[in-house]
Amino acid sequence: MDLKTQFLGMTLKNPFVVGSSPLANTLDRVKKLEDAGAAALVLHSLFEEQIIHETQIPDFEDERYGKILAGGEGVLPAAEEFPNTSESYLKLIQDVKSQTEIPVIASLNGISEGVWIEYARLIEEAGADALELNLYTLPTHDDDSSHYVEKRLVEIVDVTRNSVSIPLSVKISSRHTSICNFAQRIEYAGANGLVVFNRVFSADFDFKKQKLTPKVLWSQPNDLLERLRWVSILYPQLKMDLAVTGGVHSGEGALKSVLCGAAVVQCVTHLMREGIDSLSTMIDEFTQLAEENGYSDLSEVRGSLSKLLQPDPEIIERANYLRILQGWSADGNEPS
Ligand SMILES: Cc1cc2nc3c(=O)[nH]c(=O)nc-3n(C[C@H](O)[C@H](O)[C@H](O)COP(=O)(O)O)c2cc1C
């Protein structure tokens, strides 16, 4: 069974990529991930806010962060709360490249044009094989139209693209009004890959302490369904490679992702909870299922399920919605 896949200009031995997280924060763990069969890994993000801290730009006038930095002690995490400094981040890239064979995708995470984007070039110089740009944001200003928000994000893709020559992927959220249009503009701005989707990490409200409590919530296998839907819809519309992240907890989930159009899956929760060795079990399950179903070459079957949402995904989604709602009988029995 040929598990090879093309992602961001690289030929990977299989579609299993370790998603951006602390999993690959040390060389020791990177080696374990490589031994467990990971085809590539995405490093933990280097964040815009962290770079703002480190560079301590005295006349920092960004509309959004300017206000926070001027009066908001404690709103943003302190510099020491980040697991890496930008210096140690670049060193980790160099170490992984010199001491392992595994392809390394670095991750930059930010939402406004600024000095942090210069780190794209430093990341390339440190030897990263590709760069993932994470545009995690939750727009809340009533004068930000969806068009304006997306325009701003696409401009960041554009600036980042022009800063590096290594392949660039962009990790987006599913909370955009018109995902296909947004994705296409990201592609026109020069991205080589799209990572669907960021999970939205919600804080809990502690009414006793009157404060917000950030929570790392693990993903659930059902989170995958939204990704499968969108990868199937996007696959025929885009030239850039697609990666699924969110809810891949099994070889079966990974196989479905590929059949819907993903070049790779990025796993985090399953590996953090079940341990790094669980990756090889997932790869085995994936291979067995693919062989049982007569797939000998992944590149031939990639995207084959996306036809289930054609010719008009919007109408088909509407039809599914109606069927799901009508499927419940008055006595509360689940649909068959
Ligand atoms: C503890 C933790 C740390 C993470 N850190 C990052 C990060 O630095 N940058 C990023 O783009 N995504 C980060 N993520 C999101 C993951 O890369 C991934 O997209 C998400 O967890 C969905 O995949 P999963 O269902 O396999 O967990 C993090 C997730 C977890 C659980």
The ligand as an SDF file (V2000), in Angstrom:
LIG
                    3D

 31 33  0  0  0  0  0  0  0  0999 V2000
   -2.4360   22.0320   24.2470 C   0  0  0  0  0  0  0  0  0  0  0  0
   -2.6320   22.5130   22.8430 C   0  0  0  0  0  0  0  0  0  0  0  0
   -1.7820   23.4780   22.3190 C   0  0  0  0  0  0  0  0  0  0  0  0
   -1.9700   23.9480   21.0170 C   0  0  0  0  0  0  0  0  0  0  0  0
   -1.1380   24.8970   20.5240 N   0  0  0  0  0  0  0  0  0  0  0  0
   -1.3120   25.3550   19.2540 C   0  0  0  0  0  0  0  0  0  0  0  0
   -0.4360   26.3280   18.6990 C   0  0  0  0  0  0  0  0  0  0  0  0
    0.5140   26.7860   19.3250 O   0  0  0  0  0  0  0  0  0  0  0  0
   -0.6890   26.7440   17.4500 N   0  0  0  0  0  0  0  0  0  0  0  0
   -1.7190   26.2610   16.6810 C   0  0  0  0  0  0  0  0  0  0  0  0
   -1.8610   26.6440   15.5110 O   0  0  0  0  0  0  0  0  0  0  0  0
   -2.5520   25.3230   17.1790 N   0  0  0  0  0  0  0  0  0  0  0  0
   -2.3780   24.8710   18.4310 C   0  0  0  0  0  0  0  0  0  0  0  0
   -3.2290   23.9320   18.9360 N   0  0  0  0  0  0  0  0  0  0  0  0
   -4.3300   23.4280   18.0870 C   0  0  0  0  0  0  0  0  0  0  0  0
   -3.9060   22.1260   17.4010 C   0  0  0  0  0  0  0  0  0  0  0  0
   -2.8360   22.3230   16.5110 O   0  0  0  0  0  0  0  0  0  0  0  0
   -5.0480   21.4840   16.6040 C   0  0  0  0  0  0  0  0  0  0  0  0
   -5.3740   22.3040   15.5050 O   0  0  0  0  0  0  0  0  0  0  0  0
   -6.2990   21.2700   17.4140 C   0  0  0  0  0  0  0  0  0  0  0  0
   -6.0150   20.8080   18.7210 O   0  0  0  0  0  0  0  0  0  0  0  0
   -7.2250   20.2710   16.7200 C   0  0  0  0  0  0  0  0  0  0  0  0
   -6.6040   19.0140   16.5750 O   0  0  0  0  0  0  0  0  0  0  0  0
   -6.9590   17.7870   17.5640 P   0  0  0  0  0  0  0  0  0  0  0  0
   -8.4030   17.5230   17.4330 O   0  0  0  0  0  0  0  0  0  0  0  0
   -6.1160   16.6370   17.0610 O   0  0  0  0  0  0  0  0  0  0  0  0
   -6.5770   18.2230   18.9300 O   0  0  0  0  0  0  0  0  0  0  0  0
   -3.0400   23.4330   20.2340 C   0  0  0  0  0  0  0  0  0  0  0  0
   -3.8760   22.4550   20.7650 C   0  0  0  0  0  0  0  0  0  0  0  0
   -3.6890   21.9890   22.0550 C   0  0  0  0  0  0  0  0  0  0  0  0
   -4.6060   20.9250   22.5890 C   0  0  0  0  0  0  0  0  0  0  0  0
  1  2  1  0
  2  3  1  0
  2 30  2  0
  3  4  2  0
  4  5  1  0
  4 28  1  0
  5  6  2  0
  6  7  1  0
  6 13  1  0
  7  8  2  0
  7  9  1  0
  9 10  1  0
 10 11  2  0
 10 12  1  0
 12 13  2  0
 13 14  1  0
 14 15  1  0
 14 28  1  0
 15 16  1  0
 16 17  1  0
 16 18  1  0
 18 19  1  0
 18 20  1  0
 20 21  1  0
 20 22  1  0
 22 23  1  0
 23 24  1  0
 24 25  2  0
 24 26  1  0
 24 27  1  0
 28 29  2  0
 29 30  1  0
 30 31  1  0
M  END
$$$$
